[in-house]
């Protein structure tokens, strides 16, 4: 199934608009952040020349996302990061054996098809009843970027000088729609690298522009 990543600029002209389509989500995020003693989702003044449009930044297959999550768990648990042809029982075993580690990971502990990362720095994903009934645990763009930098070298990526990110999808894709064909590079970690580069572009843009990352 296809997964799209969208950047939502947290600018006042959108967030303070009565027609803001993300108003309920942001209110739920503010509540979860407040319960954790953290500041609310930041809202920035609109700067002329900076696009305030909500736009897709990346697209990939859900399975490929789980390949990257598997690689991160292996890396952070001190195990060898090995390529695989398909996801098997070892990934489920990793999630069970290292459940507490997985639950502390912004990359791993996140709904596949919903939820968001916000440009607020906190150690572990936030979760409460309201979030779990909606988009799932709330992640930090800072935390996501830290975890990507951790797993990057195991995939042959220099985090200080990564390859160019993939192009965003030409159009939004539906949840049940197959992901668009992707010309993967010649690497045993091609799928993991594609998702890494997509998430890295989203996380750096999120922090640089003051945007939240939304899964769809």
C-alpha positions as CSV (number, residue, x, y, z in Angstrom):
1,X,0.0,0.0,0.0
2,X,1.1,3.5,-0.7
3,X,2.1,6.0,2.0
4,X,2.4,9.7,1.4
5,X,4.2,12.2,3.6
6,X,2.9,15.7,3.7
7,X,4.4,18.9,5.1
8,X,1.9,21.2,6.8
9,X,3.4,24.7,7.4
10,X,2.6,25.8,10.9
11,X,2.0,29.4,9.8
12,X,-0.6,31.8,11.3
13,X,-2.5,32.2,8.1
14,X,-3.3,28.5,8.2
15,X,-3.4,27.6,11.9
16,X,-5.4,30.7,12.9
17,X,-7.9,30.4,10.0
18,X,-11.4,29.3,10.9
19,X,-11.2,26.9,8.0
20,X,-8.0,25.2,9.2
21,X,-8.5,21.5,8.3
22,X,-6.0,20.5,10.9
23,X,-7.6,22.4,13.8
24,X,-8.9,19.3,15.7
25,X,-5.6,17.4,15.2
26,X,-3.5,20.4,16.5
27,X,-5.8,20.7,19.5
28,X,-5.3,17.1,20.3
29,X,-1.5,17.5,19.9
30,X,-1.5,20.6,22.1
31,X,-3.4,18.6,24.8
32,X,-0.9,15.7,24.7
33,X,2.1,18.2,24.7
34,X,0.6,20.1,27.7
35,X,0.0,16.8,29.6
36,X,3.7,16.1,29.2
37,X,4.8,19.6,30.4
38,X,5.8,20.6,26.9
39,X,5.0,23.8,24.9
40,X,2.2,23.6,22.3
41,X,2.6,23.1,18.6
42,X,4.5,26.3,17.5
43,X,2.8,28.7,15.1
44,X,5.0,31.0,13.1
45,X,4.3,34.3,11.4
46,X,3.9,34.0,7.6
47,X,6.9,35.1,5.7
48,X,6.3,36.4,2.2
49,X,8.1,34.2,-0.3
50,X,7.7,31.1,1.7
51,X,4.9,28.8,0.4
52,X,2.2,28.3,3.0
53,X,0.7,25.4,0.9
54,X,0.2,21.9,2.3
55,X,2.1,19.7,-0.1
56,X,3.4,16.1,-0.4
57,X,7.1,15.7,0.2
58,X,7.6,12.0,-0.3
59,X,5.9,8.7,-1.1
60,X,6.8,5.1,-0.5
61,X,5.4,1.7,0.2
62,X,4.3,0.8,3.8
63,X,6.4,-2.4,3.6
64,X,9.5,-0.4,2.9
65,X,8.8,1.7,6.0
66,X,8.8,-1.4,8.1
67,X,12.1,-2.5,6.5
68,X,13.6,0.8,7.8
69,X,12.1,0.3,11.2
70,X,13.5,-3.2,11.3
71,X,17.0,-1.9,10.5
72,X,16.7,0.8,13.2
73,X,15.7,-1.7,15.9
74,X,18.6,-4.0,14.9
75,X,21.0,-1.0,15.0
76,X,19.9,0.5,18.3
77,X,19.8,-3.0,20.0
78,X,23.4,-3.7,19.0
79,X,22.5,-6.4,16.5
80,X,23.9,-6.7,13.0
81,X,21.9,-4.8,10.4
82,X,21.4,-7.3,7.6
83,X,19.3,-7.0,4.4
84,X,16.3,-9.2,3.8
85,X,14.2,-10.1,0.8
86,X,10.9,-9.9,2.7
87,X,9.7,-9.1,6.1
88,X,9.4,-12.3,8.2
89,X,9.0,-13.4,11.7
90,X,12.3,-11.9,12.8
91,X,10.7,-8.4,12.6
92,X,7.8,-9.5,14.8
93,X,10.2,-11.0,17.2
94,X,12.2,-7.8,17.4
95,X,9.1,-5.8,18.2
96,X,8.2,-8.3,20.9
97,X,11.7,-8.7,22.4
98,X,12.5,-5.0,22.4
99,X,9.0,-3.6,22.9
100,X,10.1,-1.0,25.4
101,X,12.8,0.2,22.9
102,X,10.3,0.2,20.1
103,X,7.8,2.3,22.1
104,X,10.5,4.9,22.8
105,X,11.3,5.3,19.1
106,X,9.8,8.1,17.0
107,X,10.5,6.1,13.9
108,X,9.1,2.8,15.0
109,X,6.2,3.7,17.4
110,X,4.0,5.5,14.9
111,X,0.9,4.6,13.0
112,X,1.5,3.7,9.4
113,X,-1.4,5.6,7.9
114,X,-2.0,8.6,10.2
115,X,-0.5,10.7,12.9
116,X,2.1,13.4,12.8
117,X,5.6,14.6,13.7
118,X,5.8,18.1,15.2
119,X,8.8,20.4,15.5
120,X,8.9,20.2,19.3
121,X,11.7,18.3,20.9
122,X,10.8,15.5,23.3
123,X,12.4,12.2,24.2
124,X,9.8,9.6,23.4
125,X,6.5,9.5,21.3
126,X,3.5,10.9,23.2
127,X,0.4,8.9,23.6
128,X,-3.0,9.3,25.3
129,X,-6.5,8.0,24.7
130,X,-7.4,10.9,22.3
131,X,-4.3,10.3,20.2
132,X,-4.8,6.6,20.0
133,X,-8.4,7.0,18.9
134,X,-7.3,9.3,16.1
135,X,-3.9,9.4,14.5
136,X,-1.9,7.4,17.0
137,X,1.2,8.4,19.0
138,X,2.6,11.8,18.3
139,X,6.3,12.0,17.2
140,X,8.9,14.7,17.4
141,X,10.6,15.8,14.2
142,X,13.8,16.3,16.3
143,X,13.5,12.7,17.6
144,X,12.8,11.3,14.2
145,X,15.9,13.1,12.8
146,X,18.1,11.8,15.6
147,X,17.0,8.2,14.9
148,X,17.6,8.6,11.2
149,X,21.1,9.8,11.8
150,X,21.7,6.8,14.1
151,X,20.6,4.2,11.5
152,X,22.0,5.9,8.4
153,X,25.5,4.6,8.5
154,X,24.3,1.0,8.7
155,X,22.6,1.5,5.4
156,X,25.6,3.0,3.7
157,X,24.4,6.6,4.1
158,X,26.7,9.4,5.4
159,X,24.2,11.5,7.4
160,X,26.4,14.5,7.0
161,X,26.3,14.2,3.2
162,X,23.3,12.1,2.2
163,X,22.2,11.5,-1.4
164,X,19.5,13.7,-3.0
165,X,16.0,12.8,-1.7
166,X,13.5,11.1,-4.0
167,X,11.0,13.2,-5.9
168,X,7.6,13.6,-4.2
169,X,4.7,11.8,-5.7
170,X,3.1,13.4,-8.7
171,X,-0.3,13.2,-7.1
172,X,-1.8,12.1,-3.8
173,X,-2.3,8.3,-3.5
174,X,-5.2,6.5,-1.8
175,X,-4.6,4.2,1.2
176,X,-5.5,1.0,-0.6
177,X,-3.7,2.0,-3.8
178,X,-0.4,0.4,-4.6
179,X,2.6,2.6,-4.3
180,X,3.9,4.0,-7.6
181,X,6.8,2.0,-9.1
182,X,10.1,3.2,-7.6
183,X,13.4,2.9,-9.5
184,X,15.4,1.6,-6.5
185,X,19.1,2.0,-6.6
186,X,21.4,-1.0,-6.7
187,X,21.9,-1.7,-3.0
188,X,20.9,-4.5,-0.7
189,X,19.3,-1.8,1.4
190,X,17.6,0.0,-1.5
191,X,14.1,0.1,0.1
192,X,15.4,1.2,3.5
193,X,17.5,3.9,1.9
194,X,14.6,5.2,-0.1
195,X,12.4,5.6,3.0
196,X,15.4,7.0,5.0
197,X,16.0,9.7,2.4
198,X,12.3,10.5,2.2
199,X,11.9,10.9,6.0
200,X,15.2,12.8,6.3
201,X,14.0,15.3,3.8
202,X,10.7,15.7,5.6
203,X,12.4,16.0,9.1
204,X,14.9,18.6,8.0
205,X,12.3,20.6,6.2
206,X,10.0,20.3,9.2
207,X,12.6,21.8,11.5
208,X,13.9,24.3,9.0
209,X,10.6,25.7,7.9
210,X,8.5,25.1,11.0
211,X,6.2,22.5,9.5
212,X,4.6,19.3,10.8
213,X,4.9,16.0,9.0
214,X,1.6,14.2,8.3
215,X,1.2,10.6,7.2
216,X,-1.6,9.7,4.8
